Amino acid sequence: LATPTAIMAAIGNATKHGFLVREGDALERLASVSKVAFDKTGTLTYGMPKVAGVHSFDNVYGIDQIYAWTAGVEQRSEHPLGKAVVTCFENSHMGEIPKAYSFEMLPGQGVGGCVSGHLVLAGNEMLLTEKGIGIEEVHRSEAKRWLNQGCTLIYVAIDGKAAGLIALSDTVRQEAPEMIQRLKKAGAAPVLLTGDHENAAWQIGRAVGIQEIHAGCLPQDKLDWIDRYQKEKNPVCMIGDGINDAPALKRACVGIAMGGVGSDIAVDAADIALVDDEIKELPHLFLLSKKMMKTIKWNLTFSMALNFAAIILAITGILNPVVGALVHNAGSVFVIIHSSLLLKWKMYKQDTGELPEESVR
């Protein structure tokens, strides 16, 4: 009774703050977490990038053609960047998006398909490298110009040749910097694991206050980093939203998926879903898990002490069976009332808005 009542009360509290706890012991595991790994796009950013520019590498394919064919092959993509290309193209009123056939999703790299009789690949530079497609130095300088502005790039290859790129810019969530600071105060070290280029990753990292950043990560790389941390006795909580994050969400000690912008696969792989994507509530969840564990320990300590004292008194004849039953039930009532306090527990002190000292490690 001491543990289940506290867990149920904490889950009720978490639900009121927008969290759907899918695993009964997820909050128990969360209390032991020392590192929090974030994906970038859709997690620390709004996940609604805008096309900042389109560039053609030669005169064979124009900017409009590259833009349209990329939108065509990205129509079935689940990645926020792919969805952004499609949305921005539709909003630009440049005509209908051409249909793509033989669609292929390449996790951690991009997508591919046939558009208007041409094989189109759209993704990061690793995709082109994997397919043996080179980028000339003059075009790399154009890419670097966009990267220095903090943009994320989608390289486009047509019929086995680099044809151009699309630059996208995203906006950091307004509440992200404060959320990161509160997580640090709660004793959790933030880490950024992203597949984006190092320039874009560091710009976002600096903006929100994360010092440990690993860019250019494939899904397997994210798994490797999580395994490395956990082998070093640093339990990890992974927070992400995309298909590429699903393996990491599953492997981490606790996985939290963005329920609004996140993919169905990511939500299914996670232990907890943040229904409304309000990441400002993450510190509350972490501190709630610690408060829950303290409540469980108090419940167990009180119950064991009360029962031990009752046994001693019963042996000596001081406590008769009827009174013993009442004492036992009184202990259960205390545990229930004590656990129920978690339902209305808040992260902030009512008067100062500061973190409660008892919750900070």
Salt bridges, closest charged atoms under 4 A:
ASP25 OD1 - ARG29 NH2 3.00
ASP39 OD1 - LYS222 NZ 3.33
ASP58 OD2 - LYS161 NZ 3.79
GLU78 OE1 - LYS83 NZ 3.90
GLU125 OE2 - ARG140 NH1 2.54
GLU136 OE1 - HIS139 NE2 3.92
GLU142 OE2 - HIS55 ND1 3.86
GLU142 OE2 - ARG145 NH2 2.73
ASP159 OD2 - HIS118 ND1 2.62
GLU178 OE2 - ARG182 NH2 3.13
ASP196 OD2 - LYS40 NZ 2.83
GLU212 OE1 - LYS35 NZ 3.28
GLU212 OE2 - HIS214 NE2 3.55
ASP227 OD2 - ARG251 NH1 2.51
GLU232 OE2 - ARG228 NE 3.80
ASP245 OD1 - LYS222 NZ 2.59
ASP271 OD2 - ARG29 NH1 3.46
GLU281 OE1 - HIS17 ND1 2.99
GLU358 OE2 - LYS291 NZ 3.20
